[in-house]
């Protein structure tokens, strides 16, 4: 899968930016892949023992383990999974090619070159200006519970949104400092757990 050009997207990108990992209440992983690599992704995914790629025509794909996962009713995929969204590119912008996200666009200048960000102990690719990228779609100062359950593939019965600062006494959050380079401090209850430095914010 090393030949697949992807980066963190949606909830997983928010998680990396705010928590250096999953949003504490998230239940899947989101990545963004160049649509020109769909056939390569399907081919390479099929080679991995035990794994499967669910490949609907107009919706995001799902990558999951057949045995180390849980069935979801009569769905053809299982949970947990990685949600795979696809982009198309013009001379100036990336466009979300996936049906439910169609219309979202991002200037290439805030995406490339990709840089590595922390996510659950790994370093994964992300937009060069993650903050600007996220602000195209989200209010990153607000924390919201999931409106959809990926475990059960249905809308959650309720959702709540609060300022993220109100949750800092319960969960670790990243503080961002812009110096010569960008420093990110993961802080849990007032204590710095780790610091990560990026060349660009």
C-alpha positions in Angstrom: 0.0 0.0 0.0 3.1 2.3 0.0 2.3 3.4 -3.5 -1.1 4.9 -2.5 -1.1 8.7 -2.3 -3.3 9.4 0.7 -3.6 11.7 3.7 -5.7 12.1 6.9 -9.2 13.5 6.3 -12.3 14.6 8.2 -12.5 13.3 11.8 -9.1 11.7 11.7 -7.4 14.9 10.6 -9.3 16.8 13.3 -8.1 14.2 15.8 -4.5 14.6 14.7 -4.8 18.4 15.0 -6.5 18.4 18.3 -5.4 15.2 20.1 -2.5 13.7 18.1 -4.7 10.7 17.6 -8.4 9.8 17.5 -11.0 12.2 18.6 -11.8 10.5 22.0 -15.4 9.8 20.9 -14.8 8.9 17.2 -15.3 5.4 15.9 -13.6 5.2 12.5 -10.6 6.4 10.5 -10.9 8.8 7.5 -8.4 9.1 4.7 -8.4 11.0 1.4 -7.0 9.3 -1.7 -6.3 10.4 -5.3 -9.2 9.1 -7.4 -6.7 8.1 -10.1 -5.5 5.4 -7.8 -8.8 3.7 -7.2 -7.9 0.6 -9.3 -4.4 0.4 -7.7 -6.0 0.6 -4.2 -8.5 -2.2 -4.9 -5.7 -4.3 -6.3 -3.2 -3.7 -3.5 -5.9 -4.0 -0.8 -6.9 -7.5 -2.1 -3.3 -8.7 -1.6 -3.3 -8.1 2.1 -4.2 -11.4 4.0 -7.4 -11.2 5.9 -8.3 -7.7 4.7 -11.0 -6.6 2.3 -11.9 -3.4 0.4 -15.6 -2.6 0.0 -15.8 -0.6 -3.3 -19.3 0.9 -4.0 -19.4 3.0 -7.1 -20.3 6.5 -5.8 -19.7 6.4 -2.1 -16.6 6.2 0.1 -14.9 2.9 0.1 -14.2 0.9 3.3 -11.1 -1.1 4.3 -11.6 -3.6 7.0 -10.4 -7.0 8.4 -12.7 -9.8 7.7 -12.1 -11.7 10.9 -11.0 -9.1 13.5 -14.1 -7.1 13.0 -17.8 -7.1 13.8 -20.7 -7.7 11.3 -23.2 -4.8 10.8 -26.5 -6.4 10.0 -26.7 -7.2 6.3 -24.0 -4.8 5.3 -21.3 -6.1 2.9 -18.6 -4.5 5.1 -17.7 -4.8 8.8 -16.6 -2.5 11.6 -14.2 -1.1 12.5 -13.1 0.2 9.1 -11.2 2.9 7.4 -13.4 5.3 5.4 -11.7 6.1 2.1 -12.8 9.3 0.3 -11.5 10.3 -3.1 -10.3 13.5 -4.6 -10.0 14.8 -8.1 -7.6 17.6 -8.9 -7.6 20.7 -11.2 -4.7 23.1 -11.7 -5.6 25.0 -8.5 -7.9 22.9 -6.3 -8.7 19.4 -4.9 -12.3 18.4 -5.1 -14.0 15.7 -3.0 -15.1 13.2 -5.6 -17.3 11.1 -3.2 -21.0 11.5 -3.6 -22.0 12.7 -0.2 -19.1 15.2 0.0 -19.3 16.5 -3.6 -18.9 20.2 -3.7 -16.1 20.4 -1.1 -13.0 22.0 -2.6 -9.6 22.9 -1.2 -6.9 25.1 -2.7 -3.8 23.1 -3.6 -1.7 25.7 -1.8 -3.0 24.6 1.6 -2.7 20.9 0.8 0.7 20.4 -0.9 3.4 19.5 -0.2 2.0 17.0 2.3 3.7 16.9 5.7 3.7 14.2 8.4 1.6 14.7 11.5 1.2 12.5 14.7 -1.7 10.1 14.9 -1.8 7.4 17.6 2.0 7.1 17.7 2.5 7.0 14.0 3.4 9.8 11.6 0.9 10.1 8.8 0.5 12.4 5.9 -1.6 15.5 6.2 -2.1 18.9 4.4 0.7 21.4 4.7 -1.8 23.8 6.3 -4.0 21.6 8.3 -5.7 24.4 10.2 -6.8 26.2 7.0 -7.8 22.9 5.4 -10.1 22.0 8.4 -11.6 25.5 8.6 -13.0 25.0 5.1 -15.5 22.6 6.7 -15.4 22.8 10.5 -15.4 25.1 13.4 -12.3 23.6 15.0 -12.9 25.4 18.3 -16.2 23.4 18.7 -16.3 19.8 19.8 -19.3 17.7 18.6 -20.2 14.2 19.4 -20.8 11.9 16.4 -24.1 12.5 14.5 -23.6 9.0 13.0 -22.7 5.6 14.4 -20.3 3.7 12.2 -20.6 0.7 14.5 -24.4 0.4 13.7 -24.5 2.3 10.4 -27.3 4.6 11.5 -27.7 8.2 12.8 -27.2 8.6 16.5 -30.3 9.5 18.5 -28.7 12.7 19.7 -25.6 14.8 19.3 -24.1 17.6 21.4 -21.7 20.4 20.6 -19.7 22.4 23.1 -16.6 24.6 23.0 -13.6 22.3 23.1 -12.0 24.3 26.0 -14.8 23.0 28.3 -13.5 19.5 27.7 -9.8 20.1 28.4 -10.1 18.9 32.0 -11.4 15.5 30.7 -9.3 14.8 27.6 -5.8 15.6 26.3 -5.8 18.5 23.8 -3.1 20.0 21.6 -2.0 23.6 22.1 -0.5 25.2 19.0 2.4 27.7 19.1 3.6 29.6 16.1 7.3 30.4 16.5 10.1 30.1 13.8 8.4 26.8 13.2 5.1 25.4 14.6 5.1 23.7 17.9 2.3 21.5 19.1 2.1 20.5 22.8 -0.2 17.7 23.8 -1.5 18.6 27.2 -3.4 16.5 29.7 -4.8 18.2 32.8 -2.2 20.9 32.7 0.8 18.6 32.0 2.7 18.5 28.7 2.8 14.9 27.5 4.8 15.5 24.3 5.8 18.3 21.9 5.8 17.9 18.1 7.4 20.4 15.8 6.3 21.0 12.2 7.9 23.2 9.5 4.6 24.7 8.5 1.3 25.2 10.2 
